[in-house]
Amino acid sequence: MLFKNSKNKVDQVQMISIDQMVPEDHILRKIDKYIKFDFIYELVEDLYCLDNGRPSIDPVVLLKITLIQYLFNIKSMRQTIKDIEVNLAYRWFLGFDFYDKIPHFTTFSQNYRRRFKDTNIFEDIFQNILLQAIEEGLVDTNIQFVDSTHVKAHANRYKVVKVKVKKEVKYYQKKLEKEINEDRKKHDKKPFDPKDKDEELKEVTKSTTDPEAGLFHKGEHKEVFAYSVQTSCDKNGWILGFKSYPGNLHDGTTFKDFFDEKLKRLNPKKLVMDAGYKFPAIAKELFDDGVFPVFPYTRQKTKPKLENPFYKRDFVYDEYYNCYLCPANEILEYSTTNREGYRQYKSNPKICVNCGYLGRCTSSKKHQKIITRHIWQDYLDISEEYRYTYKGKAEYKKRKKTIERQFGSAKEYHGFRYTNMVGIKKMDMKAALTFATLNMKKLAIILSKRDKKPPKNNSVLRKILNFANRFVKIEQTLIFNQGLSSVWALEEILMPLALP
């Protein structure tokens, strides 16, 4: 039957509290119950004057407002304040009643400009929430999953200038040059002279809107200014560390800085990384620090322009004799070590010219095959051998359930696809608040589920019953005569003893 509500109850006065209006299973209730925010007072104590001036907005309330923005993917602080004004759950979480005035939307930006700028407060908030998860025994830092994601910058693609910048020297260059000369001496070759120290320059495209962002080539044609956020998480999906870099820097270039600053203090035993980190220098660096790298399979980047060609994998390296064996079982002997750190192994052209595999092996006019091997390739080979094991394959598969899933959640539900702020410092702030929100939400949900689990039975009684079940056949012959099942009979006897 059609029912029409003719009574208007909007103007009706009722005795009710905000607490009654917030559902019991609301995520903000769980966060308020299980997440401790008192640490914020200690973090900001030096940023406020304690004995004079007007009373400030409670710093916990101020930072909770920003967490609401990132938790519910609200586009701006202006819209966040509008939502808090009408959303009773938000008011309850912040400790406001029906009539409390909500702070102006510029309040946070003014506090950032006057107090929080050039501080580590947002990184400290992230670390404190992570510490709460560690104290609950939920985090395992032994195996970590490392990757980076690009966040689109707030920069116009067409407002650019071409500038020449100094070409960065690789962090391992001095160590590599030293080992190259040692390797050449070992093979009775003359060491290289030091390179001229003239600064090499390269031309880059820089945004005039956000000069700290880097031009990132997205796909084959699209180019956007972006930031690259290096991130690490554990096997349970807890974000452990992050750092922002310009989007035009390669993962292999920024990894060393990220590892030294964010990951080394966590003492990881293994790092699971994608192909962007698969370099001999990174493998050596990790093994030297006692960390085992787990890399994926990577195809040969350049395909030989031959019909049905032989690839490098078809040539077998003999470590003892320091040579390669070709598919025809002929030897490619060591020739030299170049400035890039690659040893060259060359075949004998007199043998190759009459070989039946010559057309599949090389197109050289000299009829000579050359294979290169990095002087740190042994470190990659150890990781490659581990990749073939069941454990290595299983660990790499976990990437899609850990770091890649966290990136997906951050982009889809917490506004991490782009930033509307300018500068790498503010990008770090956005990353800290986003990842703190992910960890905070995860921790609150896990602890709430833990509390809902029924209490475990008396452990002593349960051990006795489990022991008794092993001898159920013997017990049945003794107890069935009285018409009772063995287990239930023992429970009838022992239950009163377990009661307080």
N, C-alpha and C positions, 0 to 999 in steps of 0.2 A: 504494500500500500504506500502511495506517495505521501511523504510527510513534509510539511513546510514549517520551518521554525519562524514563528512570528514574533518571538520575544527577543528583544535586543538586550544582551547582558553586558555589553561593552562598558557601560557607565556604572555598573554595579560595584559597590564598595565591598571589598573582602579583606579578611585578616589572613595574610599569607606572607611568607618569607621567601627570599630569593633562593635559599637552600632547597625549598620544596619544589621549585620550578626546574631544577637541574636534574636530569635523569640519573639514576644510580649508576648506569653503565657508561656514562659520558667519559670520553677520553680525558677531559680536563679534571674530572674527579680522581681518576687514577693517577694522573701526573701530580696533582696536589697532595695526594696521600703518600706516594712512594718516592717522589723526587725532593731532595733537600735543596732549598735555595738560600739558606742562611749564609753560605760561603760568600755570597755576593757582597755582603756588608764588609767583609775583610778585604775583598779585592778593591773596593772603591773608597776605602776609608781615607787614603792619602789624597784622594781627588776632591774631597769636600772639606770645607772649613767647619770645625767642630764647635767653635765658641762664639761666632757672630754671623750676621747676615740673615736673610729670610729663610724660613723652613723650606727645605727642598721637597720635591716629590720623592717618595720612598724609592731608592734605587732598585729594589727588588721588583716593585710594581713597574718601574720604567722598563726594565729589561724583560719582564714578563710580557709587556705589550709587544715587544719585538718578537718574542717567541711565538705569540699568538699569530703574528703576521706570517712567520715562516711555517708554522705548523699547519695553518689552514690555507696557505697559498694565496694570501691577499696581496694584490698587486702593488699597493703603495701604503705609506703610513697614513696618508689622508683618509683612504678607504678603511684602513684598520680602525681608526678612531670612530668613524661613522658606524662601523659594525659593532664596536664595543658599546656604543650608546644605546643600541636597540637589542643587543644579544645578552640575555640574562646569564647564560653560562659564562660568557667572557667577564661580565661584571662580578660574578661569584668568584671566579678564579683570581681576579685582581683584588678582591676584598672590598668592592664598592657596593653600596646599597642602591635602592631605587632612585635616590635623590642626589647622590654624590656627583659632582661635576667631573667629567672626563677631561684629562689634560689635552691641551691643544696639539694638533698634529705636528707642529714645528718643535715641540718640546724635546723630542728625541734628537732631532738634527742639531739643535742648539747645544744640547748636552754632549753630543758627539764632537762638535766643533770646539767646545770649551774644555771638555774633560777627557773624553775617551779617545780622541785622535792621538795617534802616535803612541798608544799604549797597547799592551797585550791582553786587555780585559776579555775580549771575545774568545781568544785562544784559551785563556784561563777558564772561561765558562765551559768551553768544550772539554777541556782536560778534567775539570771537576766532575762533570756528569759521567765521563768515561771512568773516572776513579770510583764512582759509586757502583758502576757495573762490575768493575774489577773486585771490589770489596764483597760483592754478592757471589763471587766465584763463577761469573758467566763469561769471562773473557779469557781466551787462550792465545798468547802472543807467539807461541813456538812456530806456527806456520802462518804466514801472512800472504795476502793476495794484493798485488800492486798493479795499478793501472792509472791512466789519466783520462780525463774527459774535457772536452772543449765547451766553454760557456761563452755565448755570443756577447760581445762588448757593446756598450752604448756609444757607438761610433758610426759616423756616416762613411760608407765605403768610398764615396767620391770626393770627400774633403781630405785630400792627402798631399804629401810632399815627398819628393825623392831625396833621401839623405844618405851620405856615406858614413858608415860607422866602422869602428875597429873590428876586425875579424877575431873572434875569441879563440884563444889557444886552448886545445884540449887539456883537461885537467891531468891526464896521464902522460902528456907529451914528454916531459923530462925523464920520467921513469922508462918510457918506451925507447927513447933515444939511447939511454944508457944500456938497456938490454940488447938493442940492435947492435951496438958496437961490441959488446961482449960476445954476441953470437958470431959476428964477423971475425973477431980475433980467434974464436974457437975453431973456425973453419979456415984459418990462415988468410983472411981477407983484411984489407986495409980499412981501419975505422973511418967513418964519415967525419968530415970537418963540421964544426958547428954552423948552423944556418945563420945567415945575416939577420940581425935583429930589427930590420926595417918593418914597421907596422904595415900589415896587410889590411887594405880597406875593401869593404863590399858595399854595394848600394842596396838599400832596403826602402820599402814603402811604409811611411809612417803616417798615422792619422793625426790630423790637427785637432780633432775632437777629443780623442783619448790617446795621447802619445805613448802610453805604457802598454797598450794592447798590441798584439802582433797579427799580421795578415796571415790568415789560415786558409789553405786551399781545401775547400770542402768538395770532394768529388773531382770530376775532370774539369768542370767549367766554373763552378761557383766559388767566389772568394769572399770571406767575411773577416772582419776584425774580431778577435776572440782572445780569451785567456785559457791557458791549459792548467788544470788543477790536478796535480799528482796526489794520489790517494792510496791509502793502505787499509785493509780490513782483515779481520781474522776469519776462521772457518765458520763462525756463527753469524757473520755479517756485522759485527761491531766495527765502526769506523775508528781506526787507531791513530791516524795522522794524515795531514794534508798540507799542501803548499801551492800557491798560485805562481804561474810564470806567463810570460807573453806567449800567445798562441802560435807564433812562428818558430818556436824552439822545439827541437825533436826530443822525444822521451829519453833517448839515450844521452842527450846532452845535459838534461836537468836532473837525471837520476842520482848522480853522485851527491849533489847538494842536498837533495831531498832525503837520501839515505842517511847521510851524516847528521843532519839536523833533527830529523823526525823519527827515524826507524831504529837507529843503532842503539839508542837508550832503552828500547824495549827488548833487546836481546833475542831477536828472532833466530830460529834454527833453519828455517827454509823460507824462501821467497818464491812465489809462483807468479810468473810474469808472462806477458804476451811477446810476440815477435819483435815489437818495437824496442825491446831491451836486450835482444839477443846479439851481444857483441863480445868479442874476446876480452876487452878491457873490463867490462862489467862483471863477467864471469870470474876473472882473476881477482878483482877487487872484493867480491863477495867471498870467494874461497879463502882469501888471505884474512878476512875478518871472521872466519868460522861459520859462514852462512852458506847453505847449499841452494843454488839457483835451479829452478824448474822452468824449462823453456819448452815451447811447442815445436812441432815440425815446421820447417820453412823450405819452400821450394827454391831451386836455383833461380836467381833474379834475372839472369840473361840466358836466353836459349840459343845454343849454337845454330848458325845458319847452315845446317847440314841435313841431309836426309837420314832419318833414323840415327841421330847422333849418340855418341857416348857422353855421359855426364861425369862430373867430378866424382860422384859416388861410385862409379864403375871402376875407378882407380883405387887400389888398396895401398894404404900407407903402412910401411914397415918401420916401426919405431926403433928397433934395434940397429938396423943398417941405415936409418935415416934416408929412405928412398921410397918411391912409389912403384907399384907394379901395374902395368896396363892390362887390358883384357887379353892381350896376346902373350902375357907373362914376360914381357920385356921390362927392363929397369929404366926408370926416370931418375937420374942422379941429381944430387944437390948441386946447384949452380952458384947462387948468391943470395944475399938478403938485402932487400931494397930499403929505402928511407921510410916507407910506410909500415915496416915491420913484417913483411911477407917474404918467406923463403921461396925461391924459385927452383923447381925441379924440371929438368929438360931431358927429352928423349934423344936417342942417337939417330940423326937423320939418315945415316947409311943403312940402318936397319929398317927405319920407317918407310923408306922409299919403296921397298919391296913387300911391305905388309899388306895383307888383304883387307885390313880394317882401316886403312889410311883415309878412305873417303868418309868414314863415320867418326874419325878421330880428330882431324884437323884440316883446315883449309890453308895452312901456312905454305907459302911458296918454298920455304926451306925444308918442308917435310919434317917439321919438328913440333912436338907437342910440349906445351909448358903448363905445369900445374903449380899453383901458389898455395902456401900454407902459412898462416899467421904464427908468430913465435909463441903466442899465448893460446893457440888452438887446443892444446891439451886440456885446458880447463873447460872449454866448450864440449870436448869429447866426453868428459866425465858426466856432464849433464845430459848429453845425448844418449849415453848408455842407460842412464836412469829413466829417460823418457820412454824406453821400450818396456819397462817393467809395468806390471799391473798397478802397483802403488803409484808410480809416476803418472800413468794415464788417469787414474782415479782422482789424483790431486789436481791435475789440470782441468778436469771436467767440473770441478767444484767452482771454478771461476764464474760460471754463468749463474750459480746460486748464491754467490757472495758479492764480489765487487761489482759485477755487471748488473746484478739485481739492485744493489744500492744506488748505482747511478740512475737506473731506470726509475726507481721510486723518487729520487731527488728531483729528477727532471719532470716527471709526470704529475707528482702530487705536491711538490714544494718549490716550484718556480725556479729550478736550477738550469733551465735551458738558456737563459740570458740574464744579464744584469742591467738594471737601469741606473747604476752608479758608475762614476768615472774614477779610474785609478786602481792600481794593483792592491793598495792598502784596503780599499773598500771591497775589492774582490775577495781578499782574505777574510774580511768581516762577514761577507755573505756566505762564504764557504764554512766558516766556523759556526755560524748560527744555523745553517742548513743541516750540517752533520751533527751538531749538538741536538737539534730537533729530532733527527732520525734515531739517535741513541736514546734520547729521553723518552720518546714514544715507545720504543722497543722495550726499554727497561720497565716502564710503568705497566705495560701489558703483561710481560712475563711475571712480574711480582704479583700482579692481581690474580693471574691464573694459579700461581703457586699457593696463594692464600685460600683459593676456592677448593683445592684438593682436600678430600676427607683425610682426617688424621690416620696415621698408620696404626695397625693393630699392635697389641702388646708384643714386642719383639721376642721376649723370652717364650711366651706361649706359642708364637708362630714357629720358632725354631723347634720346639718340642713336637708340634703337629707335623712339621715337615719331616722330622726324623721318624715319627711314627708311621707316616705314609710309606716309607721305604719297606717297612715290615708289615704291610697291610695284610698279606696272606696269613702270616702267623697270627696277627691280631684277630682276624676274622674267625679263625678256628677257636679262639679263646672267648670272644665276646659275642659271636652270633648266637650262641646258645641262649643268651639272655634277651635276644631279639633286638639288639642294637647294632647299628653300623659302627665300624671301628673308629672312624674319625669323629663321628658325632658322640660316640661314647667317651672318647678322650676329652672332647670339648666340655661335655657335661661334668666331667670330673675336675678338669683343670681350670675352667672358667672362673669359678668362685675364688680360686687362688690368685688369679690375675687382677681381680677387682681391688680397688683401694680400700 
